[in-house]
Amino acid sequence: MSNKTVAKLARDAGDMAIKFINQTKGLNVRCIQGDEIWSFVKAKQKNVRRLKQPQVGAGTIWAYLAVCADSKFILTYELGDRRVPDARSFMKSVRSKLAEDENGRLIQRPQIITDGLKAYEEAGEIAFGDDADRAMLVKQYSNTDDSGEPTPASRYVGAERRVLAGAPAEKDIHTCYVERTNLSLRMGNKRYTRKTNAFSKTLRNHERQLAIWIMYYNYCLLPSPQPKRCPNTGKTYWEKRLTPAMEIGATDRVWDVKDLIRLVDAHLAETQRKNIPTSTELVPVPEDALGQPVYWVYASEQHHSARVHKSDCVNCNNGKGRAGGKAKTGVWHDCATLDDAMRLAANLHPENNAVCRMCLGSYRKSGYRGPRGPRTSRRLIS
């Protein structure tokens, strides 16, 4: 079989898995454990500067994972670094997976337990506020560097249970389950092996492989039976276990690879049925005095988002971007009117589309609020 055929199937399966995980919502979870796991794309961070062709996303990449402590179901993931913006996006994604009532309030108050990464404290406050019981397990090591990270020669000496909000149960303040999930990921996905030649060459393919593994882990992987002791007779017996998806109530049976392939076929059929408008399907694009289109939509493959720009925006540069060349991680689409651009962005990425804050939305210097209000200077307000 052609390697291009296999690569195309892997891309289609990865896109299906990403979409399926993003659409999974309404979960009823009591305790959630979050952690981040290291990997790299294209080259290790120390070798990125030696690349002949610099690539967006190359180097160290951290994957945030959120695991249900009771069912071991992986709720969501986030790729990025260990700073507040990506941690905030991860926490907001965790909240979006939980069941809510008609007023947007969480049906069950969850417990959010993470490790001692400082970014979790601010990110959890932004995403949950007082709607969750949050705590950290801050691990302590014998030797640390200037940034507080343990050195290779350091030893684990203990941990501190730190409560951030609410009143989480002390016995639940640990990260054992998510750490075990990290081990399963490193054993089941070779791209997460620390020393490997099977690393991803692009960030998009790295995310695809992670999403496929999460789908297999949640729905197809049946855990081994575990020993139980009968309280009456004292005899030991083996208890069969269910998949994480069955434990959490997302399905009622064990899936196999054929089920994933059927989902891929359905995803491709749905993609072909969708009539996504392009610049050629819209009315003729009006041009300004310089003969350039008025509005542009940038569809990013790296961030799975679509942004609407004006042609004179510094981020757009008439469809050339800031660098003035071909976009590396997305595609520019020219549009006739603002309504056409907004409709195209909504069709390209229904869950993540917006206008550019520089030219159409709010901006910290000018205070412009776009279609929601008049242009008002913050200096005049103060």
N, C-alpha and C positions, 0 to 999 in steps of 0.2 A: 504494500500500500504506500502511496506517495506520502512523504513527510509533510507536504503542504496540506494534504487532506486531513491528516491527524492534527496539525496545528490549527486548521480552521475549526475542526470539531472542538478542540480545547478552548478556542476563543468563544465559540457560540455557547458552550456549556458554562464557561466562566461568566459571560454576560447574563445568562439565565439565572445563575446562582446569585449574582449581585442583585439583580432585580427581585428575585424571590425573597432574599433576606431583607431587603429594604421594605418590601410590602408586608412582612410579617409583623402584625401589631395586635393589640388587645390581649396581651399575655398577663396572667395573674401570678405574680411572683412575690414571694415573701422576703427572701434574702438573696442579694446579688453581690458577687465578688468580682472586682475588676483588677486587671494587671496589664502590663505591657511586656512584649517579648521582642527581642532584637533580631534583626536580619539585615541583609544588604541587597542592593539592586545594582546590576552592571559591574560594580567593583567595590571593594571595601573602601571605607572613607579615606584611608591613608593613600590609596592609589587613584582617587578620583582626579587629582590634579595632573596625573600622568596620561589621562585619556586624550587621544588625538582629537576626538569630537566630543565636546562636553554635552551632557544629556541631562534634561530635567528629571529629578528624582533619583539620580545615581548616588550611591553611597549608602550610609546607614539609614535604615527605615525601621521604625518601631510600630508594632501592631498592638493596638489596645483591644482586649477581649473582655466581654462581660458574660459571666457564667451564673446560672441559677444554682445556688448551693444545694437545693433539694433534688432537682431533676438532672443537674449537670448539663442543661441545655444552654448552648451559646446564643445569647440574645442578639448581640450585634458586635461589630468590630469597627475600628478606625485606624487608618494608616497615617503616620506623620512622625513628628518628633516629640520630645518630652516637655514641651512648653505649654503654656496656658491655652493658646488658641485651639490646638488639636485636642487637648484634654477637655476643653469646654464643648467642642463639637462631639466628642465621644460621650460625655455625660448627657447632652441633649438627645443624642441618638438612643441612649438607654431609656430615657424618660418617654420617648416617642413609642417605645415598644410596649409600655405598660398599659393596662386597661384603665379607661377613664369613663366617668359618667357624662351626662348631657351637658354639665356645666364645665367640663374640662378638668375636673379634679380626679386624682387617683383613687380608684376604688379600694385598693389595699395599700396601706402605708408600708413601703419597703424599707429594708435595711441595706445600705450601700457600704460595703467594706472594701477598702483598697490597701495598697502598700503605702509606704511613706513618701511617695513622690509629692513634692510641695504643690505642684500644679493642680492636683486633685482637690485641694481644699477650696481654692477659688472657683474651679470649674463646677464642683458639686454645689456650691452656694448659688451660683448663677442658674444652674439647671433645675435644682430641686428646692432650694431655699429651706423652709421649714416643713416641707411635705414629705421628708424622708428622715430616717435615723441614719446618720452617717458617722463612720469611724475609720481610723487608720491603724494599721499594724506597722509601726516604725521599727525596722530592724537595725540593730546596732552591731558594728564591726570593730575589730581591734585597731585596724589602720584604715584611714580614709585620706583622700587627696584634698586639694583646696576647694573643689566643688562639692565635697561631702560624699562622693562616690567611693565605695570600697576598692582598695588596691588589690592586685592579683594575689599578694601574699597575706591578705587580711583574713581573719577568722571571725566567724559568727559568734557573738558573745551573749546575745539576748535580744529581746524585743520589748517595745512599749506599746500598750494599747491606749490610743488617744481618741477620745470622743470628740467629734466635731459638731454634731447637732443631734437633738433628740435624746433618746435613751435606748440605744441598741443593747441587746443582751451581751454580756461579757463573754459568754461561751461561744458566741458567733463571730467575735472579732478575731478572725484569722483568714489566711489566704490559701489554705491547703488545697481546696478544690480547684481554684483557678490555676494554681501552680502545677497541679497534676494535669490539667488540661493543656498547659504549656508543654509539658513533657510529651503528651500524646501528639501534639502538633509537631514537635521536633522529630518524633519517631515516625509519624505518618506522612509528613510532607518534607521531602528531601530539600526543598528550597529553604527550609528553616534549620537545616543542619549547620552547625557552626563552621565546619571546614568541609566545603562541598564544591563540586564543579557543576552542580545542577541549579545554580542560582538563576533568577530571572534577569533578562537583559533589559526589560522595560518595566516601569512601575505599574502600568496597566496589566500586563501579564502576571505580575506578582500578585496583584489583587485578585485576579481571576482564579489563580490557583488556590489562594487562601479561601475564597468563597466556595469553590468546589469542595475543598476539604471540610469546611464547616457544614455544608449540606450533607455530605456523606456521614460525618460524625453525628449530626443531630438525628438523621432519619434512617440511616442504613446500618450503622455500627451497633451490633448487639453486644453489650458488655458480658463478660464471663460470669457464670454463677458465683455467688459468694456464700461462704459458710454461715449458717445460723444455728443457734442453740435453742432447743425446745425448752420453754420454761417449766413444763410439767415433768417431762421425763429426763431432761438434761442431756439428751442425745443431740448430736450434731447432724444437720442435714444441709443439703445444697439448695439454695433458693435461686430460681431463675429471675433474671432482671430484664427490664424493658429498655428500649432505646430512649434517649433523652426526650425526643419529640413525643413519644407515647407517655412518658412520665408527666410531662407538662400539659398534655391534652391537645397537642397540635395535630395528632393523627391517632388512628386506632389500630395500626398494623405496622409491621416492619417493612420498610422499603428495600428495594434492591436497585442495582445499577440500571436496570431496564426502566424503572420509574423515572429516574433522572433523565434518561435519554428521551422518554416521552415528553417530559417537561421541556427539554431542549427543542424538540420538534414543534411543540405548541408555541414556544417563544418565537421561533423562526416564522411560523405561520402567522402569528399575530403581528410581527414586525412587517411582514409583506403586505398584510391587509391594511395596515395603517397608511392613510394617505397623508404623509408628512409634507406640507408645502415647502417648496424651495423657491429661490429667487426667480426661476423661469416660469413657475406656476402662478406667480402673483402678477398684478398689473404692472405695466412698464415702470421701472424704477425712475422716479424723478431725479434730476440732477441739479446741483447748485450752479452758481455762476462759473465755477471752475470745472464743470463737467464731471463731478463726482457724486456717487450715491449719497443719500441723506442719512439713512440708518443702516446699521450693521448688527448682526447677531453672532456672537462668538460661542460656539459649542465646544466645551472643554472635555476631552476624553479622560484627563487625569483627575479632575474634580467632579465629573458627571454633572455639569452645570451649564446653563446658558445665560449669557448676559447681553442686554441690549445697549448699544452705544450709538452716539451721533458720530458722523464722519469726521468732525473736527475735534473729537475727544482725543486727549493725549494717549489714552489706552487703546484707542481704535486706530487712529492715523490712517483713516480711509481703508480699513481692512488689512492693514499691514502690521498693526501692533506697535508696541514701543520700539522693538528692535528694527522694524522696517523691513523685515524679510518674511519668509514663509513660516507660518505657525507650526511649532513642533508638537504640541499636545492637543490641538483642536483645529476647527475649521471655521472660517469666516463666511457668513451668508449676507448678501446685500438685500435690502427690503425697500418697499415703496414708501410706506407710512409707518408711524409709530404703532398703530394697531396691528398692521401686518407683522411687524417685528415682534410684538408681544405675543401674537398667536403662534408664530414660528417657534419662539423660545419655549412656550408652554407645550408645544407638541414634541419638541426635541427632548426636553427634560421636564416632565410634568411635576416632579417633586422638588426641583431645584432650579428655579429660573427667576430672574429679577432684572432690574435696570441698573446701569452703571451709576455708582454713587458720585462719580466725578462730573458727569455731564447731564444726567437725568434725575438722579436721586439726591439724598441728603449728603451734605459735605461739611466737614468740620469747620472750614473757614468761612464759607458763604452762607451756610444755614439753609440751603435750598431743599425743599421737601418734595419736589417733583409734582405730580398731579394732585397730591393730597393737600397742598396749600401754597400760598404765594411765596415768592422769594423774599426772605427777610434776613437782614444782616444781624448777626449776634451782637455786634458792636452797638447797634441802635437799641437792641433790647436791654443791654446792660446800662 
